[in-house]
Amino acid sequence: MVAQLCTDFDSDYNQVNSQLDKMGHSIGMRLIEDFFAKSGTQRCANLRETAETISKVGFKMFLNITPTIANWSADNKQFSLIFEENPLADFVELPDDGRAQDELWYSNILCGILRGALEMVQMQVEAHYVSDVLRGNDTTEMRITLLRYIEDEMPPEDD
């Protein structure tokens, strides 16, 4: 899929990253229902509980991995997920064009999945990678930031 996107967007890796995020967002918005149905998990009280649930239940359920939660911000609105393994990146080599290693986030679909799923439980977040072993980094780290809790909004009244 990523290779096809690279072809479709003529190796414009910013566009590929954006498209992977959009695809993930769409998947996440649907995946959350499956998550609740299979896990029996209740709504989390705060971002710390949400992080624990994402790591120990969500990733375990869907990808059979458990990323480590680390690097909490002082205000408890940001944290990192550190991936010891990433099944999406197994047997993958980035294009050897001198740019992919600096520009392409191969697993960016996972950022979109988290954004979409959390949006469905009234949490607007930003998710992005800060490092990736495919880029030659020692670890793969995703950073998640809570932007705001989404209030249930009533549609405007027709007058």
LUMRO-547672 format. One record per residue (C-alpha): x, y, z; residue in three letters. Coordinates in steps of 0.5 Angstrom, whole numbers, always signed. Layout:
N
<rec><east>X</east><north>Y</north><up>Z</up><aa>ala</aa></rec>
...
***
This chain:
159
<rec><east>+0</east><north>+0</north><up>+0</up><aa>met</aa></rec>
<rec><east>+6</east><north>+5</north><up>+2</up><aa>val</aa></rec>
<rec><east>+9</east><north>+3</north><up>-4</up><aa>ala</aa></rec>
<rec><east>+3</east><north>+4</north><up>-9</up><aa>gln</aa></rec>
<rec><east>+2</east><north>+11</north><up>-5</up><aa>leu</aa></rec>
<rec><east>+9</east><north>+13</north><up>-7</up><aa>cys</aa></rec>
<rec><east>+8</east><north>+12</north><up>-14</up><aa>thr</aa></rec>
<rec><east>+1</east><north>+15</north><up>-14</up><aa>asp</aa></rec>
<rec><east>+4</east><north>+21</north><up>-11</up><aa>phe</aa></rec>
<rec><east>+11</east><north>+21</north><up>-15</up><aa>asp</aa></rec>
<rec><east>+15</east><north>+20</north><up>-9</up><aa>ser</aa></rec>
<rec><east>+12</east><north>+27</north><up>-5</up><aa>asp</aa></rec>
<rec><east>+13</east><north>+24</north><up>+2</up><aa>tyr</aa></rec>
<rec><east>+9</east><north>+29</north><up>+5</up><aa>asn</aa></rec>
<rec><east>+3</east><north>+28</north><up>+1</up><aa>gln</aa></rec>
<rec><east>+4</east><north>+20</north><up>+2</up><aa>val</aa></rec>
<rec><east>+5</east><north>+22</north><up>+10</up><aa>asn</aa></rec>
<rec><east>-2</east><north>+26</north><up>+10</up><aa>ser</aa></rec>
<rec><east>-5</east><north>+20</north><up>+6</up><aa>gln</aa></rec>
<rec><east>-3</east><north>+15</north><up>+11</up><aa>leu</aa></rec>
<rec><east>-6</east><north>+19</north><up>+16</up><aa>asp</aa></rec>
<rec><east>-12</east><north>+20</north><up>+13</up><aa>lys</aa></rec>
<rec><east>-13</east><north>+13</north><up>+11</up><aa>met</aa></rec>
<rec><east>-12</east><north>+11</north><up>+19</up><aa>gly</aa></rec>
<rec><east>-17</east><north>+17</north><up>+21</up><aa>his</aa></rec>
<rec><east>-22</east><north>+13</north><up>+17</up><aa>ser</aa></rec>
<rec><east>-20</east><north>+6</north><up>+20</up><aa>ile</aa></rec>
<rec><east>-20</east><north>+9</north><up>+27</up><aa>gly</aa></rec>
<rec><east>-27</east><north>+12</north><up>+27</up><aa>met</aa></rec>
<rec><east>-29</east><north>+5</north><up>+25</up><aa>arg</aa></rec>
<rec><east>-25</east><north>+1</north><up>+29</up><aa>leu</aa></rec>
<rec><east>-27</east><north>+4</north><up>+36</up><aa>ile</aa></rec>
<rec><east>-33</east><north>+0</north><up>+35</up><aa>glu</aa></rec>
<rec><east>-30</east><north>-6</north><up>+34</up><aa>asp</aa></rec>
<rec><east>-25</east><north>-5</north><up>+40</up><aa>phe</aa></rec>
<rec><east>-31</east><north>-3</north><up>+45</up><aa>phe</aa></rec>
<rec><east>-35</east><north>-10</north><up>+43</up><aa>ala</aa></rec>
<rec><east>-29</east><north>-14</north><up>+44</up><aa>lys</aa></rec>
<rec><east>-25</east><north>-11</north><up>+50</up><aa>ser</aa></rec>
<rec><east>-31</east><north>-10</north><up>+54</up><aa>gly</aa></rec>
<rec><east>-27</east><north>-3</north><up>+56</up><aa>thr</aa></rec>
<rec><east>-31</east><north>+2</north><up>+59</up><aa>gln</aa></rec>
<rec><east>-29</east><north>+10</north><up>+58</up><aa>arg</aa></rec>
<rec><east>-23</east><north>+12</north><up>+61</up><aa>cys</aa></rec>
<rec><east>-23</east><north>+18</north><up>+66</up><aa>ala</aa></rec>
<rec><east>-17</east><north>+21</north><up>+64</up><aa>asn</aa></rec>
<rec><east>-11</east><north>+21</north><up>+58</up><aa>leu</aa></rec>
<rec><east>-7</east><north>+17</north><up>+63</up><aa>arg</aa></rec>
<rec><east>-12</east><north>+11</north><up>+63</up><aa>glu</aa></rec>
<rec><east>-13</east><north>+12</north><up>+56</up><aa>thr</aa></rec>
<rec><east>-6</east><north>+11</north><up>+54</up><aa>ala</aa></rec>
<rec><east>-5</east><north>+5</north><up>+58</up><aa>glu</aa></rec>
<rec><east>-12</east><north>+2</north><up>+55</up><aa>thr</aa></rec>
<rec><east>-9</east><north>+4</north><up>+48</up><aa>ile</aa></rec>
<rec><east>-2</east><north>+1</north><up>+49</up><aa>ser</aa></rec>
<rec><east>-4</east><north>-5</north><up>+53</up><aa>lys</aa></rec>
<rec><east>-11</east><north>-7</north><up>+50</up><aa>val</aa></rec>
<rec><east>-11</east><north>-4</north><up>+43</up><aa>gly</aa></rec>
<rec><east>-5</east><north>-5</north><up>+41</up><aa>phe</aa></rec>
<rec><east>-5</east><north>-12</north><up>+44</up><aa>lys</aa></rec>
<rec><east>-11</east><north>-14</north><up>+41</up><aa>met</aa></rec>
<rec><east>-10</east><north>-11</north><up>+34</up><aa>phe</aa></rec>
<rec><east>-3</east><north>-12</north><up>+33</up><aa>leu</aa></rec>
<rec><east>+0</east><north>-16</north><up>+38</up><aa>asn</aa></rec>
<rec><east>+5</east><north>-11</north><up>+41</up><aa>ile</aa></rec>
<rec><east>+5</east><north>-7</north><up>+47</up><aa>thr</aa></rec>
<rec><east>+9</east><north>-1</north><up>+46</up><aa>pro</aa></rec>
<rec><east>+12</east><north>+3</north><up>+52</up><aa>thr</aa></rec>
<rec><east>+9</east><north>+9</north><up>+55</up><aa>ile</aa></rec>
<rec><east>+14</east><north>+14</north><up>+57</up><aa>ala</aa></rec>
<rec><east>+16</east><north>+22</north><up>+57</up><aa>asn</aa></rec>
<rec><east>+9</east><north>+25</north><up>+60</up><aa>trp</aa></rec>
<rec><east>+9</east><north>+32</north><up>+60</up><aa>ser</aa></rec>
<rec><east>+8</east><north>+36</north><up>+66</up><aa>ala</aa></rec>
<rec><east>+1</east><north>+38</north><up>+65</up><aa>asp</aa></rec>
<rec><east>+0</east><north>+30</north><up>+63</up><aa>asn</aa></rec>
<rec><east>-3</east><north>+32</north><up>+56</up><aa>lys</aa></rec>
<rec><east>+3</east><north>+29</north><up>+52</up><aa>gln</aa></rec>
<rec><east>+6</east><north>+22</north><up>+52</up><aa>phe</aa></rec>
<rec><east>+10</east><north>+18</north><up>+48</up><aa>ser</aa></rec>
<rec><east>+9</east><north>+11</north><up>+45</up><aa>leu</aa></rec>
<rec><east>+16</east><north>+7</north><up>+44</up><aa>ile</aa></rec>
<rec><east>+15</east><north>+1</north><up>+40</up><aa>phe</aa></rec>
<rec><east>+20</east><north>-5</north><up>+41</up><aa>glu</aa></rec>
<rec><east>+17</east><north>-8</north><up>+35</up><aa>glu</aa></rec>
<rec><east>+13</east><north>-6</north><up>+29</up><aa>asn</aa></rec>
<rec><east>+9</east><north>-11</north><up>+25</up><aa>pro</aa></rec>
<rec><east>+8</east><north>-6</north><up>+20</up><aa>leu</aa></rec>
<rec><east>+15</east><north>-5</north><up>+19</up><aa>ala</aa></rec>
<rec><east>+17</east><north>-12</north><up>+18</up><aa>asp</aa></rec>
<rec><east>+21</east><north>-14</north><up>+12</up><aa>phe</aa></rec>
<rec><east>+21</east><north>-6</north><up>+10</up><aa>val</aa></rec>
<rec><east>+26</east><north>-2</north><up>+6</up><aa>glu</aa></rec>
<rec><east>+25</east><north>+5</north><up>+5</up><aa>leu</aa></rec>
<rec><east>+26</east><north>+7</north><up>-2</up><aa>pro</aa></rec>
<rec><east>+33</east><north>+9</north><up>-3</up><aa>asp</aa></rec>
<rec><east>+33</east><north>+16</north><up>-7</up><aa>asp</aa></rec>
<rec><east>+36</east><north>+20</north><up>-1</up><aa>gly</aa></rec>
<rec><east>+30</east><north>+23</north><up>+1</up><aa>arg</aa></rec>
<rec><east>+25</east><north>+17</north><up>+4</up><aa>ala</aa></rec>
<rec><east>+30</east><north>+16</north><up>+10</up><aa>gln</aa></rec>
<rec><east>+29</east><north>+24</north><up>+12</up><aa>asp</aa></rec>
<rec><east>+21</east><north>+25</north><up>+10</up><aa>glu</aa></rec>
<rec><east>+17</east><north>+18</north><up>+10</up><aa>leu</aa></rec>
<rec><east>+14</east><north>+16</north><up>+16</up><aa>trp</aa></rec>
<rec><east>+12</east><north>+9</north><up>+14</up><aa>tyr</aa></rec>
<rec><east>+7</east><north>+7</north><up>+19</up><aa>ser</aa></rec>
<rec><east>+4</east><north>+14</north><up>+19</up><aa>asn</aa></rec>
<rec><east>-3</east><north>+10</north><up>+18</up><aa>ile</aa></rec>
<rec><east>-2</east><north>+8</north><up>+26</up><aa>leu</aa></rec>
<rec><east>-2</east><north>+16</north><up>+28</up><aa>cys</aa></rec>
<rec><east>-9</east><north>+17</north><up>+24</up><aa>gly</aa></rec>
<rec><east>-12</east><north>+11</north><up>+27</up><aa>ile</aa></rec>
<rec><east>-11</east><north>+13</north><up>+34</up><aa>leu</aa></rec>
<rec><east>-13</east><north>+20</north><up>+32</up><aa>arg</aa></rec>
<rec><east>-20</east><north>+17</north><up>+29</up><aa>gly</aa></rec>
<rec><east>-21</east><north>+13</north><up>+35</up><aa>ala</aa></rec>
<rec><east>-20</east><north>+18</north><up>+40</up><aa>leu</aa></rec>
<rec><east>-24</east><north>+23</north><up>+36</up><aa>glu</aa></rec>
<rec><east>-30</east><north>+18</north><up>+37</up><aa>met</aa></rec>
<rec><east>-29</east><north>+18</north><up>+44</up><aa>val</aa></rec>
<rec><east>-29</east><north>+26</north><up>+45</up><aa>gln</aa></rec>
<rec><east>-21</east><north>+27</north><up>+45</up><aa>met</aa></rec>
<rec><east>-18</east><north>+31</north><up>+39</up><aa>gln</aa></rec>
<rec><east>-11</east><north>+29</north><up>+39</up><aa>val</aa></rec>
<rec><east>-5</east><north>+30</north><up>+35</up><aa>glu</aa></rec>
<rec><east>+0</east><north>+24</north><up>+34</up><aa>ala</aa></rec>
<rec><east>+6</east><north>+24</north><up>+30</up><aa>his</aa></rec>
<rec><east>+13</east><north>+20</north><up>+30</up><aa>tyr</aa></rec>
<rec><east>+19</east><north>+23</north><up>+32</up><aa>val</aa></rec>
<rec><east>+23</east><north>+17</north><up>+31</up><aa>ser</aa></rec>
<rec><east>+23</east><north>+11</north><up>+27</up><aa>asp</aa></rec>
<rec><east>+28</east><north>+5</north><up>+26</up><aa>val</aa></rec>
<rec><east>+27</east><north>+5</north><up>+19</up><aa>leu</aa></rec>
<rec><east>+30</east><north>+12</north><up>+19</up><aa>arg</aa></rec>
<rec><east>+36</east><north>+9</north><up>+22</up><aa>gly</aa></rec>
<rec><east>+34</east><north>+11</north><up>+29</up><aa>asn</aa></rec>
<rec><east>+35</east><north>+7</north><up>+35</up><aa>asp</aa></rec>
<rec><east>+27</east><north>+7</north><up>+37</up><aa>thr</aa></rec>
<rec><east>+21</east><north>+8</north><up>+34</up><aa>thr</aa></rec>
<rec><east>+17</east><north>+13</north><up>+38</up><aa>glu</aa></rec>
<rec><east>+10</east><north>+16</north><up>+37</up><aa>met</aa></rec>
<rec><east>+8</east><north>+23</north><up>+40</up><aa>arg</aa></rec>
<rec><east>+1</east><north>+24</north><up>+42</up><aa>ile</aa></rec>
<rec><east>-2</east><north>+31</north><up>+45</up><aa>thr</aa></rec>
<rec><east>-9</east><north>+32</north><up>+47</up><aa>leu</aa></rec>
<rec><east>-11</east><north>+38</north><up>+44</up><aa>leu</aa></rec>
<rec><east>-18</east><north>+38</north><up>+47</up><aa>arg</aa></rec>
<rec><east>-24</east><north>+34</north><up>+50</up><aa>tyr</aa></rec>
<rec><east>-29</east><north>+35</north><up>+44</up><aa>ile</aa></rec>
<rec><east>-36</east><north>+37</north><up>+47</up><aa>glu</aa></rec>
<rec><east>-42</east><north>+34</north><up>+45</up><aa>asp</aa></rec>
<rec><east>-45</east><north>+40</north><up>+40</up><aa>glu</aa></rec>
<rec><east>-52</east><north>+41</north><up>+39</up><aa>met</aa></rec>
<rec><east>-54</east><north>+42</north><up>+31</up><aa>pro</aa></rec>
<rec><east>-56</east><north>+49</north><up>+30</up><aa>pro</aa></rec>
<rec><east>-63</east><north>+50</north><up>+31</up><aa>glu</aa></rec>
<rec><east>-67</east><north>+52</north><up>+25</up><aa>asp</aa></rec>
<rec><east>-71</east><north>+59</north><up>+26</up><aa>asp</aa></rec>
***
